[in-house]
Amino acid sequence: MTHPANHSQLPRETHWATHLPDEAATLRLGGLLADCVAPGMRIYLRGGLGSGKTTLVRALLRGLGVQGAVKSPSYALVELYVVSSLHLYHFDFYRFLDPSELGDTGVVDYFRDDDGICMVEWPERAGNALPQPDLDFTLAYAGTGREVSVTAHTTAGERCLAKYRSA
């Protein structure tokens, strides 16, 4: 599988974490993400039910200019959003009972699209079948807010983390 040269592997993982006190903070984080995503990126979102994964995707899409409904693809498996010439694929693998189900869906080809962005909720349900992400988010409840931890696995992911640190 090819991946754009500007998404090369980092020699080490890079982490960033913060507290999101409310939904507005999650929406701001999604807006920052919209400012740094690029074609070919893969972004994985982990966390329990209601932890803010879909809210973060919705904020990213709003930041990219999507005005229509943004829903969780829990039943559809994938929702496609087209912004200009950019294709953003929003996946939700929550309903997978076994990682082998990914191969049955035919969605693996989306991860080979260097012109699209793949955002995946519940990537762990696909086992080891997915390629390494550029950014890996973990959201967790923290009182009435959320804790978010982000790991960059590529230089493209590191560029996003640099924006978060400077915001």
DSSP file (Angstrom, degrees, kcal/mol; ACC not computed):
  #  RESIDUE AA STRUCTURE BP1 BP2  ACC     N-H-->O    O-->H-N    N-H-->O    O-->H-N    TCO  KAPPA ALPHA  PHI   PSI    X-CA   Y-CA   Z-CA
    1    1 A M              0   0    0      0, 0.0     2,-0.2     0, 0.0   111,-0.0   0.000 360.0 360.0 360.0 129.8    0.0    0.0    0.0
    2    2 A T        -     0   0    0    110,-0.2     3,-0.0     0, 0.0     0, 0.0  -0.597 360.0-172.6 -89.5 155.1    1.4    3.4   -0.9
    3    3 A H        -     0   0    0     -2,-0.2     4,-0.1   111,-0.0    37,-0.1  -0.988  38.8 -87.4-144.2 138.7    1.1    6.4    1.3
    4    4 A P    >   -     0   0    0      0, 0.0     3,-2.2     0, 0.0     0, 0.0  -0.076  36.5-119.1 -51.2 146.0    2.1   10.0    0.4
    5    5 A A  G >  S+     0   0    0      1,-0.3     3,-1.3     2,-0.1     0, 0.0   0.799 111.5  64.6 -58.3 -31.3    5.7   10.8    1.1
    6    6 A N  G 3  S+     0   0    0      1,-0.3    -1,-0.3   149,-0.1   148,-0.0   0.427  95.6  61.2 -75.7   5.4    4.7   13.6    3.5
    7    7 A H  G <  S+     0   0    0     -3,-2.2    -1,-0.3   148,-0.2    -2,-0.1  -0.008  77.3 151.0-114.2  26.2    3.2   10.9    5.7
    8    8 A S    <   -     0   0    0     -3,-1.3   147,-2.3   146,-0.1   148,-0.3  -0.114  53.8 -88.9 -61.6 158.2    6.4    9.0    6.3
    9    9 A Q  E     -A  154   0A   0    145,-0.2   145,-0.2   146,-0.1    -1,-0.1  -0.373  36.6-130.1 -68.8 142.1    7.0    7.1    9.5
   10   10 A L  E     -     0   0A   0    143,-1.3    -1,-0.1    -3,-0.1     3,-0.0  -0.603  17.4-123.2 -84.5 153.3    8.4    8.9   12.5
   11   11 A P  E    S+     0   0A   0      0, 0.0     2,-0.3     0, 0.0    -1,-0.1   0.724  95.5  13.4 -69.0 -18.7   11.3    7.3   14.3
   12   12 A R  E    S-     0   0A   0    140,-0.0     2,-0.2   142,-0.0    -2,-0.1  -0.957  88.3 -96.2-148.1 163.4    9.2    7.4   17.5
   13   13 A E  E     -     0   0A   0     -2,-0.3     2,-0.4    -3,-0.0   140,-0.2  -0.566  33.2-149.1 -80.8 150.5    5.7    8.0   18.6
   14   14 A T  E     -A  152   0A   0    138,-1.7   138,-3.2    -2,-0.2     2,-0.3  -0.981  12.8-160.9-123.7 133.7    4.7   11.4   19.7
   15   15 A H  E     +A  151   0A   0     -2,-0.4     2,-0.3   136,-0.2   136,-0.2  -0.805  14.5 176.7-117.3 154.0    2.0   12.0   22.3
   16   16 A W  E     +A  150   0A   0    134,-2.0   134,-3.5    -2,-0.3     2,-0.3  -0.962   8.9 179.4-149.5 140.2   -0.2   15.0   23.4
   17   17 A A  E     +A  149   0A   0     -2,-0.3     2,-0.3   132,-0.2   132,-0.2  -0.984   5.1 162.6-142.7 152.2   -3.0   15.0   26.0
   18   18 A T  E     -A  148   0A   0    130,-2.2   130,-2.6    -2,-0.3     2,-0.5  -0.977  37.0-104.9-159.0 166.9   -5.4   17.5   27.4
   19   19 A H  E     -A  147   0A   0     -2,-0.3   128,-0.2   128,-0.2    -2,-0.0  -0.857  21.4-156.7 -98.2 133.0   -8.6   17.9   29.4
   20   20 A L  E     -A  146   0A   0    126,-4.0   126,-2.9    -2,-0.5   122,-0.1  -0.917   6.3-168.3-108.0 103.0  -11.7   18.8   27.5
   21   21 A P        -     0   0    0      0, 0.0     2,-0.3     0, 0.0    -1,-0.1   0.744  64.6  -4.1 -69.0 -22.5  -14.0   20.4   30.1
   22   22 A D  S >> S-     0   0    0    124,-0.1     4,-1.4   123,-0.1     3,-0.6  -0.925  82.5 -84.3-157.3 178.3  -17.1   20.5   28.0
   23   23 A E  H 3> S+     0   0    0     -2,-0.3     4,-2.4     1,-0.2     5,-0.2   0.852 120.9  62.3 -62.4 -34.3  -18.5   19.8   24.5
   24   24 A A  H 3> S+     0   0    0      1,-0.2     4,-2.1     2,-0.2    -1,-0.2   0.875 102.0  51.6 -59.8 -36.7  -17.4   23.2   23.3
   25   25 A A  H <> S+     0   0    0     -3,-0.6     4,-2.1     2,-0.2    -1,-0.2   0.879 108.7  50.7 -67.7 -37.5  -13.8   22.2   24.0
   26   26 A T  H  X S+     0   0    0     -4,-1.4     4,-2.1     2,-0.2    -2,-0.2   0.898 109.5  51.2 -64.9 -39.9  -14.3   19.0   21.9
   27   27 A L  H  X S+     0   0    0     -4,-2.4     4,-1.9     2,-0.2    -2,-0.2   0.886 108.8  50.9 -65.0 -38.9  -15.7   21.1   19.1
   28   28 A R  H  X S+     0   0    0     -4,-2.1     4,-2.2     2,-0.2    -2,-0.2   0.912 108.7  51.9 -63.7 -42.0  -12.7   23.4   19.2
   29   29 A L  H  X S+     0   0    0     -4,-2.1     4,-2.1     1,-0.2    -2,-0.2   0.907 108.5  50.8 -61.4 -41.9  -10.4   20.4   19.0
   30   30 A G  H  X S+     0   0    0     -4,-2.1     4,-2.0     1,-0.2    -1,-0.2   0.872 107.9  53.3 -62.9 -37.0  -12.3   19.1   16.0
   31   31 A G  H  X S+     0   0    0     -4,-1.9     4,-1.2     2,-0.2    -2,-0.2   0.894 108.0  50.0 -64.2 -40.2  -11.9   22.6   14.4
   32   32 A L  H  < S+     0   0    0     -4,-2.2     4,-0.4     1,-0.2     3,-0.3   0.893 108.9  52.9 -63.3 -39.0   -8.1   22.4   14.9
   33   33 A L  H >X S+     0   0    0     -4,-2.1     3,-1.5     1,-0.2     4,-1.4   0.891 103.5  57.0 -63.4 -39.0   -8.1   19.0   13.4
   34   34 A A  H 3< S+     0   0    0     -4,-2.0    -1,-0.2     1,-0.3    -2,-0.2   0.825 102.0  57.4 -60.6 -31.3   -9.9   20.4   10.3
   35   35 A D  T 3< S+     0   0    0     -4,-1.2    -1,-0.3    -3,-0.3    -2,-0.2   0.609 115.8  33.4 -75.8 -11.4   -7.0   22.9    9.9
   36   36 A C  T <4 S+     0   0    0     -3,-1.5    -2,-0.2    -4,-0.4    -1,-0.2   0.522  85.0 112.3-125.2  -6.2   -4.4   20.2    9.6
   37   37 A V     <  -     0   0    0     -4,-1.4    80,-0.0    -3,-0.1   120,-0.0  -0.353  42.5-173.5 -69.7 152.6   -5.9   17.1    7.9
   38   38 A A    >   -     0   0    0     78,-0.1     3,-1.9    -2,-0.0    -2,-0.0  -0.970  35.5 -77.5-142.3 155.0   -4.6   16.2    4.5
   39   39 A P  T 3  S+     0   0    0      0, 0.0    78,-0.2     0, 0.0    76,-0.2  -0.235 115.9  30.6 -52.7 139.9   -5.5   13.7    1.8
   40   40 A G  T 3  S+     0   0    0     76,-2.7    77,-0.2     1,-0.3    75,-0.1   0.284  87.4 137.0  93.8  -8.5   -4.3   10.2    2.6
   41   41 A M    <   -     0   0    0     -3,-1.9    77,-2.3    73,-0.1     2,-0.4  -0.394  39.3-157.0 -75.3 149.1   -4.5   10.6    6.4
   42   42 A R  E     -b  118   0A   0     75,-0.2    92,-2.7    -3,-0.1    93,-1.6  -0.996  10.5-174.3-124.2 126.1   -6.0    7.9    8.6
   43   43 A I  E     -bc 119 135A   0     75,-3.2    77,-2.6    -2,-0.4     2,-0.4  -0.983   6.2-160.1-127.6 122.9   -7.3    9.0   12.0
   44   44 A Y  E     -bc 120 136A   0     91,-2.5    93,-3.4    -2,-0.5     2,-0.5  -0.853   1.0-159.4-109.0 139.4   -8.5    6.5   14.6
   45   45 A L  E     -bc 121 137A   0     75,-3.4    77,-1.8    -2,-0.4     2,-0.3  -0.969  11.5-179.0-123.1 121.2  -10.8    7.3   17.4
   46   46 A R  E     + c   0 138A   0     91,-2.4    93,-2.8    -2,-0.5     2,-0.2  -0.856  25.2  97.6-118.5 152.6  -11.1    5.1   20.5
   47   47 A G        -     0   0    0     -2,-0.3    93,-0.2    91,-0.2     3,-0.1  -0.701  64.9 -66.3 148.6 163.3  -13.2    5.4   23.7
   48   48 A G  S >  S-     0   0    0     91,-0.5     3,-1.8    -2,-0.2     5,-0.3  -0.042  70.8 -65.1 -67.5 172.4  -16.4    4.2   25.3
   49   49 A L  T 3  S+     0   0    0      1,-0.3    -1,-0.2     2,-0.1     0, 0.0  -0.380 124.5  12.4 -58.0 133.3  -19.9    4.8   24.1
   50   50 A G  T 3  S+     0   0    0     -3,-0.1    -1,-0.3     1,-0.1    -2,-0.1   0.606  86.2 127.2  76.1  12.2  -20.7    8.5   24.4
   51   51 A S  S <  S-     0   0    0     -3,-1.8    -2,-0.1    88,-0.1    89,-0.1   0.602  86.4 -93.6 -81.2  -9.2  -17.1    9.6   25.0
   52   52 A G  S  > S+     0   0    0     -4,-0.2     4,-2.3    87,-0.1     5,-0.2   0.538  84.0 128.5 115.4   8.9  -17.1   12.2   22.1
   53   53 A K  H  > S+     0   0    0     -5,-0.3     4,-2.0     1,-0.2     5,-0.1   0.956  82.3  40.1 -61.9 -51.8  -15.8   10.3   19.1
   54   54 A T  H  > S+     0   0    0      1,-0.2     4,-2.9     2,-0.2    -1,-0.2   0.860 112.9  56.7 -67.6 -34.6  -18.7   11.3   16.8
   55   55 A T  H  > S+     0   0    0      2,-0.2     4,-2.3     1,-0.2    -1,-0.2   0.907 107.3  49.1 -60.9 -41.4  -18.7   14.8   18.2
   56   56 A L  H  X S+     0   0    0     -4,-2.3     4,-2.1     2,-0.2    -2,-0.2   0.912 112.2  47.4 -65.0 -42.7  -15.1   15.2   17.3
   57   57 A V  H  X S+     0   0    0     -4,-2.0     4,-2.6     2,-0.2    -2,-0.2   0.921 111.1  52.0 -63.0 -44.0  -15.8   13.9   13.7
   58   58 A R  H  X S+     0   0    0     -4,-2.9     4,-2.5     1,-0.2    -2,-0.2   0.908 109.8  48.9 -59.3 -43.1  -18.8   16.3   13.5
   59   59 A A  H  X S+     0   0    0     -4,-2.3     4,-2.4     2,-0.2    -1,-0.2   0.894 110.2  51.1 -65.9 -39.8  -16.6   19.3   14.5
   60   60 A L  H  X S+     0   0    0     -4,-2.1     4,-1.4     2,-0.2    -2,-0.2   0.943 111.6  47.5 -59.9 -47.7  -13.9   18.3   12.0
   61   61 A L  H  <>S+     0   0    0     -4,-2.6     5,-2.7     1,-0.2     4,-0.5   0.894 111.1  50.3 -63.8 -40.2  -16.5   18.2    9.2
   62   62 A R  H ><5S+     0   0    0     -4,-2.5     3,-1.3     1,-0.2    -1,-0.2   0.906 108.3  54.0 -62.1 -40.3  -18.0   21.5   10.3
   63   63 A G  H 3<5S+     0   0    0     -4,-2.4    -1,-0.2     1,-0.3    -2,-0.2   0.787 106.9  51.4 -63.9 -27.4  -14.5   23.0   10.2
   64   64 A L  T 3<5S-     0   0    0     -4,-1.4    -1,-0.3    -3,-0.2    -2,-0.2   0.510 127.9 -99.7 -86.0  -5.7  -14.2   21.7    6.6
   65   65 A G  T < 5 +     0   0    0     -3,-1.3     2,-0.4    -4,-0.5    -3,-0.2   0.514  68.0 152.2 103.0   5.8  -17.4   23.4    5.7
   66   66 A V      < +     0   0    0     -5,-2.7    -1,-0.3     1,-0.2    -2,-0.1  -0.582  14.3 175.7 -71.8 124.8  -19.9   20.4    5.8
   67   67 A Q        +     0   0    0     -2,-0.4    -1,-0.2     2,-0.1     3,-0.1   0.723  47.6  81.5-102.2 -27.5  -23.3   21.9    6.6
   68   68 A G  S    S-     0   0    0      1,-0.2     2,-0.1    -6,-0.0    -2,-0.0   0.119  95.0 -52.4 -73.6-171.7  -25.7   18.9    6.4
   69   69 A A        -     0   0    0      1,-0.0     2,-0.5     2,-0.0    -1,-0.2  -0.346  45.1-161.4 -64.5 139.3  -26.4   16.2    8.9
   70   70 A V        +     0   0    0     -3,-0.1     2,-0.3    -2,-0.1   -12,-0.1  -0.965  20.6 172.9-123.0 110.9  -23.4   14.3   10.4
   71   71 A K        -     0   0    0     -2,-0.5     8,-0.0   -13,-0.0    -2,-0.0  -0.805  39.4 -96.2-119.8 160.3  -24.5   11.1   11.9
   72   72 A S        -     0   0    0     -2,-0.3     3,-0.5     1,-0.1     4,-0.2  -0.557  27.6-140.3 -71.0 133.6  -22.7    8.1   13.4
   73   73 A P     >  +     0   0    0      0, 0.0     4,-2.7     0, 0.0    19,-0.4   0.003  58.8 131.8 -85.2  33.0  -22.3    5.4   10.8
   74   74 A S  T  4 S+     0   0    0      1,-0.2    21,-0.3     2,-0.2    18,-0.1   0.861  82.4  25.1 -53.4 -41.0  -23.0    2.7   13.4
   75   75 A Y  T  4 S+     0   0    0     -3,-0.5    -1,-0.2     1,-0.1     3,-0.0   0.805 126.2  46.9 -94.3 -33.2  -25.5    0.9   11.1
   76   76 A A  T  4 S-     0   0    0     -4,-0.2     2,-1.1     1,-0.1    -2,-0.2   0.666  92.0-144.2 -82.7 -16.6  -24.3    2.0    7.7
   77   77 A L  S  < S+     0   0    0     -4,-2.7    15,-1.8    15,-0.1     2,-0.3  -0.209  76.1  33.1  78.8 -41.6  -20.6    1.2    8.6
   78   78 A V  E     -D   91   0A   0     -2,-1.1     2,-0.4    13,-0.2    13,-0.2  -0.999  60.1-164.9-145.8 141.4  -19.3    4.1    6.6
   79   79 A E  E     -D   90   0A   0     11,-2.0    11,-2.9    -2,-0.3     2,-0.5  -0.987  17.2-146.3-120.6 134.7  -20.6    7.6    5.7
   80   80 A L  E     -D   89   0A   0     -2,-0.4     2,-0.4     9,-0.2     9,-0.2  -0.871  13.1-173.3-104.0 133.7  -18.9    9.6    2.9
   81   81 A Y  E     -D   88   0A   0      7,-2.4     7,-3.1    -2,-0.5     2,-0.6  -0.997   9.1-156.1-124.3 128.5  -18.6   13.3    3.0
   82   82 A V  E     +D   87   0A   0     -2,-0.4     2,-0.5     5,-0.2     5,-0.2  -0.926  11.9 179.7-109.4 121.2  -17.3   15.2   -0.1
   83   83 A V  E >   -D   86   0A   0      3,-2.6     3,-2.8    -2,-0.6     2,-0.3  -0.950  67.7 -54.0-121.8 107.1  -15.6   18.6    0.6
   84   84 A S  T 3  S-     0   0    0     -2,-0.5     0, 0.0     1,-0.3     0, 0.0  -0.470 122.6 -23.4  57.1-120.1  -14.5   20.1   -2.7
   85   85 A S  T 3  S+     0   0    0     -2,-0.3     2,-0.4    -3,-0.1    -1,-0.3   0.376 117.7 105.3 -99.4   5.1  -12.3   17.3   -4.1
   86   86 A L  E <   -D   83   0A   0     -3,-2.8    -3,-2.6    30,-0.0     2,-0.6  -0.703  55.8-156.2 -88.9 132.8  -11.6   15.8   -0.7
   87   87 A H  E     -De  82 116A   0     28,-0.8    30,-2.5    -2,-0.4     2,-0.6  -0.945   7.4-167.8-107.9 120.5  -13.4   12.5    0.2
   88   88 A L  E     -De  81 117A   0     -7,-3.1    -7,-2.4    -2,-0.6     2,-0.6  -0.945   4.4-160.1-110.9 121.6  -13.7   11.9    4.0
   89   89 A Y  E     -De  80 118A   0     28,-3.4    30,-3.2    -2,-0.6     2,-0.7  -0.889   1.3-162.6-103.2 121.4  -14.8    8.4    5.0
   90   90 A H  E     -De  79 119A   0    -11,-2.9   -11,-2.0    -2,-0.6     2,-0.3  -0.914  14.3-173.1-108.0 111.3  -16.2    8.1    8.5
   91   91 A F  E     -De  78 120A   0     28,-3.4    30,-2.5    -2,-0.7     2,-0.3  -0.717  16.2-168.5-104.5 152.2  -16.3    4.5    9.7
   92   92 A D  E     + e   0 121A   0    -15,-1.8     3,-0.3   -19,-0.4    30,-0.2  -0.904   7.7 176.3-139.6 111.1  -17.8    2.9   12.8
   93   93 A F    >   +     0   0    0     28,-2.4     3,-1.7    -2,-0.3    29,-0.1   0.148  45.0 116.6-100.2  18.3  -16.7   -0.6   13.5
   94   94 A Y  T 3  S+     0   0    0      1,-0.3    -1,-0.2    27,-0.1    28,-0.1   0.850  72.5  55.6 -55.2 -37.9  -18.6   -0.9   16.8
   95   95 A R  T 3  S+     0   0    0     -3,-0.3    -1,-0.3   -21,-0.3     2,-0.2   0.542  78.7 114.2 -79.0  -6.2  -20.9   -3.6   15.5
   96   96 A F    <   -     0   0    0     -3,-1.7    -3,-0.0     1,-0.2    30,-0.0  -0.478  40.7-176.8 -65.1 130.3  -18.0   -6.0   14.5
   97   97 A L  S    S+     0   0    0      1,-0.3    -1,-0.2    -2,-0.2    -2,-0.0   0.639  74.8  23.1 -96.7 -21.1  -18.1   -9.1   16.6
   98   98 A D  S >  S-     0   0    0      1,-0.1     3,-2.2    27,-0.0    -1,-0.3  -0.995  75.9-125.4-146.7 138.5  -14.9  -10.5   15.0
   99   99 A P  T >  S+     0   0    0      0, 0.0     3,-1.5     0, 0.0     4,-0.4   0.768 105.7  71.3 -57.0 -25.5  -12.0   -8.7   13.2
  100  100 A S  T >> S+     0   0    0      1,-0.3     4,-0.8     2,-0.2     3,-0.6   0.708  80.1  76.6 -64.8 -17.7  -12.6  -11.0   10.2
  101  101 A E  H <> S+     0   0    0     -3,-2.2     4,-0.8     1,-0.2     3,-0.4   0.795  81.3  68.4 -63.3 -27.2  -15.8   -9.1    9.4
  102  102 A L  H X>>S+     0   0    0     -3,-1.5     3,-1.2    -4,-0.3     4,-0.8   0.924  96.6  52.1 -58.2 -44.8  -13.7   -6.2    8.0
  103  103 A G  H <45S+     0   0    0     -3,-0.6     3,-0.3    -4,-0.4    -1,-0.2   0.807 105.2  56.5 -61.8 -29.9  -12.7   -8.4    5.1
  104  104 A D  H 3<5S+     0   0    0     -4,-0.8    -1,-0.3    -3,-0.4    -2,-0.2   0.682 100.0  60.3 -74.7 -18.1  -16.3   -9.2    4.3
  105  105 A T  H <<5S-     0   0    0     -3,-1.2    -1,-0.2    -4,-0.8    -2,-0.2   0.750  93.4-136.6 -84.9 -24.7  -17.3   -5.6    4.1
  106  106 A G  T ><5 +     0   0    0     -4,-0.8     3,-0.6    -3,-0.3     4,-0.2   0.572  68.9 119.8  79.8   8.8  -15.0   -4.6    1.2
  107  107 A V  G >>< +     0   0    0     -5,-0.6     3,-1.6     1,-0.2     4,-0.6   0.568  43.8  90.9 -84.7  -7.4  -14.0   -1.3    2.9
  108  108 A V  G >4 S+     0   0    0     -6,-0.3     3,-1.2     1,-0.3     4,-0.3   0.837  77.7  65.4 -57.5 -32.5  -10.3   -2.1    3.0
  109  109 A D  G X4 S+     0   0    0     -3,-0.6     3,-1.6     1,-0.3     4,-0.3   0.805  88.8  66.6 -61.2 -29.0   -9.9   -0.4   -0.4
  110  110 A Y  G X4 S+     0   0    0     -3,-1.6     3,-1.2     1,-0.3    -1,-0.3   0.838  94.5  58.6 -60.1 -31.5  -10.9    3.0    1.1
  111  111 A F  G << S+     0   0    0     -3,-1.2    -1,-0.3    -4,-0.6    -2,-0.2   0.561 100.0  57.3 -77.2  -7.6   -7.7    2.8    3.2
  112  112 A R  G <  S+     0   0    0     -3,-1.6     2,-1.0    -4,-0.3    -1,-0.3   0.443  79.6 105.3 -96.2  -3.1   -5.7    2.6   -0.1
  113  113 A D    X   -     0   0    0     -3,-1.2     3,-1.2    -4,-0.3   -73,-0.3  -0.682  48.9-173.5 -82.9 100.7   -7.2    5.9   -1.3
  114  114 A D  T 3  S+     0   0    0     -2,-1.0    -1,-0.2     1,-0.2   -73,-0.1   0.539  83.4  58.1 -73.6  -4.9   -4.4    8.5   -0.9
  115  115 A D  T 3  S+     0   0    0    -76,-0.2   -28,-0.8   -75,-0.1    -1,-0.2   0.536 101.2  67.2 -97.5  -8.9   -6.8   11.2   -1.9
  116  116 A G  E <  S- e   0  87A   0     -3,-1.2   -76,-2.7    -6,-0.2     2,-0.4  -0.588  73.5-130.5-107.6 169.6   -9.3   10.5    0.9
  117  117 A I  E     - e   0  88A   0    -30,-2.5   -28,-3.4    -2,-0.2     2,-0.6  -0.985  17.2-154.2-118.3 130.0   -9.2   10.7    4.7
  118  118 A C  E     -be  42  89A   0    -77,-2.3   -75,-3.2    -2,-0.4     2,-0.5  -0.930  10.3-175.5-108.3 119.3  -10.3    7.8    6.7
  119  119 A M  E     -be  43  90A   0    -30,-3.2   -28,-3.4    -2,-0.6     2,-0.5  -0.970  11.3-167.1-112.5 124.4  -11.7    8.4   10.2
  120  120 A V  E     -be  44  91A   0    -77,-2.6   -75,-3.4    -2,-0.5     2,-0.4  -0.946  13.7-160.9-123.5 119.4  -12.4    5.3   12.1
  121  121 A E  E    S+be  45  92A   0    -30,-2.5   -28,-2.4    -2,-0.5   -75,-0.2  -0.796  84.8  11.7 -89.1 139.5  -14.4    4.9   15.4
  122  122 A W  S >  S+     0   0    0    -77,-1.8     3,-1.7    -2,-0.4     4,-0.2   0.898  72.1 166.0  63.2  45.7  -13.7    1.6   17.2
  123  123 A P  G >   +     0   0    0      0, 0.0     3,-2.1     0, 0.0     7,-0.2   0.798  67.3  70.8 -62.2 -26.8  -10.7    0.6   15.1
  124  124 A E  G >  S+     0   0    0      1,-0.3     3,-1.4     2,-0.2    -2,-0.1   0.742  85.4  67.9 -62.6 -21.4   -9.7   -2.0   17.7
  125  125 A R  G <  S+     0   0    0     -3,-1.7    -1,-0.3     1,-0.3   -23,-0.2   0.633  93.5  59.0 -72.6 -12.7  -12.7   -4.0   16.5
  126  126 A A  G X  S-     0   0    0     -3,-2.1     3,-1.7     1,-0.3    -1,-0.3   0.376  96.0-151.8 -94.2   3.4  -10.9   -4.6   13.2
  127  127 A G  T <   -     0   0    0     -3,-1.4     3,-0.4     1,-0.2    -1,-0.3  -0.385  61.8 -27.8  63.9-136.1   -8.0   -6.3   14.9
  128  128 A N  T 3  S+     0   0    0      1,-0.2    -1,-0.2    -3,-0.1    -4,-0.1   0.186 111.6 101.1 -96.9  15.3   -4.7   -5.9   13.0
  129  129 A A    <   +     0   0    0     -3,-1.7    -1,-0.2     2,-0.1    -2,-0.1   0.674  65.3  79.5 -77.6 -16.6   -6.4   -5.5    9.6
  130  130 A L  S    S-     0   0    0     -3,-0.4     2,-0.0    -7,-0.2   -22,-0.0  -0.623  84.0-113.2 -91.9 149.8   -6.1   -1.7    9.4
  131  131 A P        -     0   0    0      0, 0.0    -1,-0.1     0, 0.0    -2,-0.1  -0.341  49.7 -79.4 -70.8 162.4   -3.0    0.2    8.4
  132  132 A Q        -     0   0    0      1,-0.1     2,-0.1    21,-0.0   -90,-0.1  -0.364  52.8-123.5 -61.1 138.9   -1.2    2.3   11.1
  133  133 A P        -     0   0    0      0, 0.0   -90,-0.2     0, 0.0    20,-0.2  -0.400   4.1-136.3 -81.1 161.9   -3.0    5.6   11.6
  134  134 A D  S    S+     0   0    0    -92,-2.7    19,-2.3     1,-0.3    20,-0.8   0.869  98.1  20.0 -75.2 -42.4   -1.4    9.1   11.2
  135  135 A L  E     -cF  43 152A   0    -93,-1.6   -91,-2.5    17,-0.2     2,-0.5  -0.989  67.0-164.7-130.5 139.2   -3.2   10.1   14.4
  136  136 A D  E     -cF  44 151A   0     15,-2.2    15,-2.1    -2,-0.4     2,-0.3  -0.956  12.5-166.3-126.4 110.1   -4.7    7.8   17.1
  137  137 A F  E     -cF  45 150A   0    -93,-3.4   -91,-2.4    -2,-0.5     2,-0.4  -0.752   7.4-169.6 -97.3 140.6   -7.2    9.5   19.5
  138  138 A T  E     -cF  46 149A   0     11,-2.3    11,-2.3    -2,-0.3     2,-0.4  -0.988   7.4-169.5-127.2 123.3   -8.4    8.1   22.8
  139  139 A L  E     + F   0 148A   0    -93,-2.8   -91,-0.5    -2,-0.4     2,-0.3  -0.912   8.4 175.1-112.7 138.5  -11.2    9.8   24.6
  140  140 A A  E     - F   0 147A   0      7,-2.2     7,-2.8    -2,-0.4     2,-0.1  -0.990  35.9 -98.0-142.2 148.9  -12.3    9.0   28.1
  141  141 A Y  E     + F   0 146A   0     -2,-0.3     5,-0.3     5,-0.2     2,-0.2  -0.385  34.7 177.4 -62.5 140.5  -14.8   10.4   30.6
  142  142 A A  E >   - F   0 145A   0      3,-2.2     3,-2.0     1,-0.2     2,-0.3  -0.689  62.7 -65.5-145.4  86.8  -13.4   12.8   33.2
  143  143 A G  T 3  S-     0   0    0      1,-0.3    -1,-0.2    -2,-0.2     0, 0.0  -0.542 115.6 -20.2  65.7-126.7  -16.2   14.0   35.4
  144  144 A T  T 3  S+     0   0    0     -2,-0.3    -1,-0.3    -3,-0.1     2,-0.1   0.506 138.5  53.0 -89.2  -4.8  -18.4   16.1   33.2
  145  145 A G  E <  S- F   0 142A   0     -3,-2.0    -3,-2.2  -123,-0.1     2,-0.3  -0.183  82.9-109.7-109.0-157.4  -15.7   16.5   30.6
  146  146 A R  E     -AF  20 141A   0   -126,-2.9  -126,-4.0    -5,-0.3     2,-0.5  -0.976   8.2-138.0-139.1 150.5  -13.3   14.3   28.7
  147  147 A E  E     -AF  19 140A   0     -7,-2.8    -7,-2.2    -2,-0.3     2,-0.4  -0.924  24.3-164.3-102.2 135.9   -9.6   13.4   28.7
  148  148 A V  E     -AF  18 139A   0   -130,-2.6  -130,-2.2    -2,-0.5     2,-0.4  -0.984   9.0-173.6-125.0 135.8   -8.1   13.1   25.2
  149  149 A S  E     -AF  17 138A   0    -11,-2.3   -11,-2.3    -2,-0.4     2,-0.4  -0.993   7.3-167.2-125.4 132.8   -4.8   11.5   24.4
  150  150 A V  E     -AF  16 137A   0   -134,-3.5  -134,-2.0    -2,-0.4     2,-0.5  -0.976   5.3-165.6-126.6 133.3   -3.4   11.7   20.9
  151  151 A T  E     -AF  15 136A   0    -15,-2.1   -15,-2.2    -2,-0.4     2,-0.5  -0.975   9.6-150.9-117.4 129.3   -0.5    9.7   19.4
  152  152 A A  E     +AF  14 135A   0   -138,-3.2  -138,-1.7    -2,-0.5   -17,-0.2  -0.857  15.7 177.1 -96.9 130.3    1.1   10.7   16.1
  153  153 A H  E     +     0   0A   0    -19,-2.3  -143,-1.3    -2,-0.5     2,-0.3   0.479  66.2  35.3-107.8  -7.2    2.6    7.8   14.2
  154  154 A T  E  > S-A    9   0A   0    -20,-0.8     4,-2.3  -145,-0.2  -145,-0.2  -0.859  88.1-102.1-138.9 170.9    3.7    9.8   11.1
  155  155 A T  H  > S+     0   0    0   -147,-2.3     4,-2.0    -2,-0.3  -148,-0.2   0.847 122.3  56.3 -65.6 -32.9    5.1   13.2   10.2
  156  156 A A  H  > S+     0   0    0   -148,-0.3     4,-1.3     2,-0.2    -1,-0.2   0.917 109.3  46.3 -63.4 -42.2    1.6   14.2    9.0
  157  157 A G  H  > S+     0   0    0      1,-0.2     4,-2.1     2,-0.2    -2,-0.2   0.890 109.0  54.8 -65.2 -40.0    0.3   13.4   12.4
  158  158 A E  H  X S+     0   0    0     -4,-2.3     4,-2.2     1,-0.2    -1,-0.2   0.868 102.5  57.1 -62.7 -36.6    3.1   15.2   14.1
  159  159 A R  H  X S+     0   0    0     -4,-2.0     4,-1.4     1,-0.2    -1,-0.2   0.896 107.1  49.3 -61.5 -38.6    2.2   18.4   12.2
  160  160 A C  H  X S+     0   0    0     -4,-1.3     4,-1.9     1,-0.2     3,-0.3   0.930 109.1  51.3 -65.2 -44.7   -1.3   18.2   13.6
  161  161 A L  H  X S+     0   0    0     -4,-2.1     4,-2.5     1,-0.2    -2,-0.2   0.876 105.0  57.1 -61.0 -36.1    0.1   17.7   17.2
  162  162 A A  H  X S+     0   0    0     -4,-2.2     4,-1.5     1,-0.2    -1,-0.2   0.883 105.9  50.5 -62.1 -37.5    2.3   20.8   16.7
  163  163 A K  H  X S+     0   0    0     -4,-1.4     4,-0.9    -3,-0.3    -1,-0.2   0.899 109.5  50.7 -66.3 -40.0   -0.9   22.8   15.9
  164  164 A Y  H >< S+     0   0    0     -4,-1.9     3,-0.8     1,-0.2    -2,-0.2   0.926 109.2  50.7 -62.5 -44.2   -2.6   21.6   19.0
  165  165 A R  H 3< S+     0   0    0     -4,-2.5    -1,-0.2     1,-0.2    -2,-0.2   0.832 113.2  45.4 -64.3 -31.9    0.4   22.5   21.2
  166  166 A S  H 3<        0   0    0     -4,-1.5    -1,-0.2     1,-0.2    -2,-0.2   0.568 360.0 360.0 -90.1  -7.6    0.5   26.0   19.8
  167  167 A A    <<        0   0    0     -4,-0.9    -1,-0.2    -3,-0.8    -2,-0.2   0.477 360.0 360.0 -82.6 360.0   -3.3   26.6   20.0
